[in-house]
Amino acid sequence: MGISVGEVMSKRVVCVETDTPLAKIARVMRSKNVGCVVVCEKGKPVGVVTEWDIMRKVIERNLDPKKLTAKDVMSKPLIWVGKDTDVMEALKIMVKKKIRRLPVVEKDKLLGIVTLADLFSIAQEHEEMAAEVEKIVERK
């Protein structure tokens, strides 16, 4: 296919520190209209907090979000790709790891994020990619 994640990633990524209170993260996610935040430690991406993480790890367990931080609920280790990674390879990683968002990182610096929805949208524009996507999703 020859399309890199760097060409399709969103550069609009919200980053929070590991000690950011979870209640604040939820407010930021709502105000920025994003489904996840990347958790950074001294500027280096180390994990992700998604809406799903908050539901599964906090709400379902009746934990108090006011007492938790990003470090308490983030998914780690961070699964990421470089900006030159082919979108099909990124899709394979997402399906294998059962994730919907994939940060794009270079030299410990967060560049952007690519989502499963982004990749499906691209696949609809390219017939050969759409067929490949179908094969990957069926194999999962």
TORKOLDO-592812 format. One record per residue (C-alpha): residue number from 1; residue in three letters; x, y, z. Coordinates in Angstrom, 1 decimal, always signed. Example, Ala and Ser with C-alpha at 12.3 -4.5 7.8 and 13.67 -1.06 7.14 Angstrom:
// residues 2
  pos  code       u       v       w
    1   ALA   +12.3    -4.5    +7.8
    2   SER   +13.7    -1.1    +7.1
// end
This chain:
// residues 140
  pos  code       u       v       w
    1   MET    +0.0    +0.0    +0.0
    2   GLY    +2.8    +2.4    +0.9
    3   ILE    +0.9    +4.8    +3.3
    4   SER    +2.7    +5.6    +6.5
    5   VAL    +1.0    +6.3    +9.8
    6   GLY    +2.9    +9.7    +9.8
    7   GLU    +0.7   +10.6    +6.8
    8   VAL    -2.6    +9.9    +8.5
    9   MET    -2.0   +10.3   +12.2
   10   SER    -3.7   +13.0   +14.2
   11   LYS    -1.3   +15.5   +15.8
   12   ARG    -4.0   +16.5   +18.2
   13   VAL    -2.9   +14.3   +21.2
   14   VAL    -3.6   +15.1   +24.8
   15   CYS    -0.7   +14.3   +27.2
   16   VAL    -0.9   +14.1   +31.0
   17   GLU    +1.7   +13.4   +33.6
   18   THR    +1.6   +10.2   +35.7
   19   ASP    +0.5   +12.0   +38.8
   20   THR    -2.5   +13.7   +37.1
   21   PRO    -5.7   +13.0   +39.1
   22   LEU    -8.1   +10.7   +37.2
   23   ALA   -11.0   +13.1   +37.7
   24   LYS    -9.1   +15.8   +35.9
   25   ILE    -8.2   +13.4   +33.1
   26   ALA   -11.9   +12.6   +32.6
   27   ARG   -12.7   +16.3   +32.4
   28   VAL    -9.9   +17.0   +29.9
   29   MET   -11.0   +14.1   +27.7
   30   ARG   -14.6   +15.4   +27.7
   31   SER   -13.5   +19.1   +27.0
   32   LYS   -11.0   +18.1   +24.3
   33   ASN   -13.5   +15.5   +22.9
   34   VAL   -10.9   +12.7   +22.9
   35   GLY   -11.2    +9.0   +23.8
   36   CYS    -7.8    +8.7   +25.4
   37   VAL    -4.8   +10.6   +26.8
   38   VAL    -1.2    +9.6   +26.5
   39   VAL    +0.5    +9.4   +29.9
   40   CYS    +4.0   +10.9   +30.0
   41   GLU    +6.8   +10.8   +32.6
   42   LYS    +9.2   +13.7   +32.2
   43   GLY    +8.0   +14.2   +28.7
   44   LYS    +8.5   +10.6   +27.6
   45   PRO    +5.3    +8.6   +26.7
   46   VAL    +4.9    +5.7   +29.1
   47   GLY    +1.2    +4.7   +28.9
   48   VAL    -2.4    +5.4   +27.8
   49   VAL    -5.6    +6.1   +29.7
   50   THR    -8.7    +5.4   +27.6
   51   GLU   -12.4    +5.8   +28.3
   52   TRP   -12.5    +2.0   +28.4
   53   ASP    -9.7    +1.9   +31.1
   54   ILE   -11.8    +4.3   +33.3
   55   MET   -14.9    +2.1   +32.9
   56   ARG   -13.2    -1.2   +33.5
   57   LYS   -10.6    -0.3   +36.1
   58   VAL   -12.5    +2.3   +38.1
   59   ILE   -16.3    +2.5   +37.5
   60   GLU   -16.9    -1.3   +37.4
   61   ARG   -14.8    -1.7   +40.6
   62   ASN   -16.6    +1.1   +42.4
   63   LEU   -13.3    +2.9   +43.0
   64   ASP   -13.2    +6.7   +43.7
   65   PRO   -11.7    +8.5   +40.7
   66   LYS   -10.8   +11.4   +43.0
   67   LYS    -8.3    +9.2   +44.7
   68   LEU    -6.6    +7.8   +41.6
   69   THR    -4.0    +9.1   +39.2
   70   ALA    -3.0    +8.3   +35.6
   71   LYS    -0.4    +5.9   +36.9
   72   ASP    -3.0    +3.9   +38.7
   73   VAL    -5.1    +3.1   +35.6
   74   MET    -3.0    +3.6   +32.6
   75   SER    -2.4    +0.7   +30.1
   76   LYS    +1.3    -0.1   +30.0
   77   PRO    +3.7    -0.8   +28.6
   78   LEU    +2.9    +1.7   +25.9
   79   ILE    +2.4    +0.1   +22.5
   80   TRP    +3.5    +2.5   +19.8
   81   VAL    +4.7    +2.8   +16.2
   82   GLY    +7.1    +5.1   +14.4
   83   LYS    +5.9    +7.6   +11.9
   84   ASP    +7.3    +5.6    +9.0
   85   THR    +5.3    +2.4    +9.9
   86   ASP    +3.0    +1.3    +7.1
   87   VAL    -0.7    +1.6    +8.0
   88   MET    -1.2    -2.1    +7.3
   89   GLU    +1.4    -3.0    +9.8
   90   ALA    -0.2    -0.6   +12.3
   91   LEU    -3.5    -2.3   +11.7
   92   LYS    -2.0    -5.7   +12.3
   93   ILE    -0.6    -4.5   +15.7
   94   MET    -3.9    -3.0   +16.7
   95   VAL    -5.8    -6.2   +15.9
   96   LYS    -3.2    -8.5   +17.6
   97   LYS    -3.0    -6.3   +20.7
   98   LYS    -6.8    -5.6   +20.7
   99   ILE    -6.3    -1.8   +20.9
  100   ARG    -8.1    +1.0   +19.0
  101   ARG    -5.5    +3.7   +19.4
  102   LEU    -1.8    +3.7   +18.6
  103   PRO    +0.5    +6.5   +19.6
  104   VAL    +3.2    +7.5   +17.1
  105   VAL    +6.6    +8.1   +18.8
  106   GLU   +10.0    +9.0   +17.6
  107   LYS   +13.1    +9.2   +19.9
  108   ASP   +10.9    +9.1   +23.0
  109   LYS    +8.9   +12.1   +21.7
  110   LEU    +5.1   +11.8   +21.1
  111   LEU    +4.3   +12.9   +17.5
  112   GLY    +0.7   +11.9   +17.2
  113   ILE    -1.8    +9.1   +17.3
  114   VAL    -3.6    +6.9   +14.8
  115   THR    -6.9    +5.2   +15.5
  116   LEU    -8.6    +2.1   +14.2
  117   ALA   -11.3    +4.4   +12.8
  118   ASP    -8.6    +6.4   +10.9
  119   LEU    -7.3    +3.2    +9.3
  120   PHE   -10.8    +1.9    +8.4
  121   SER   -11.5    +5.3    +6.8
  122   ILE    -8.4    +5.1    +4.7
  123   ALA    -9.2    +1.5    +3.7
  124   GLN   -12.5    +2.6    +2.3
  125   GLU   -10.6    +4.8    -0.1
  126   HIS    -8.3    +2.1    -1.4
  127   GLU    -9.8    -1.1    -2.7
  128   GLU    -6.7    -3.3    -2.2
  129   MET    -6.3    -2.1    +1.4
  130   ALA   -10.0    -2.8    +2.1
  131   ALA    -9.5    -6.4    +1.1
  132   GLU    -6.4    -6.7    +3.2
  133   VAL    -8.2    -5.2    +6.2
  134   GLU   -11.0    -7.8    +5.8
  135   LYS    -8.4   -10.6    +5.9
  136   ILE    -6.7    -9.2    +9.0
  137   VAL    -9.9    -8.7   +10.9
  138   GLU   -11.2   -12.1   +10.0
  139   ARG    -7.9   -13.8   +11.3
  140   LYS    -8.0   -12.1   +14.7
// end
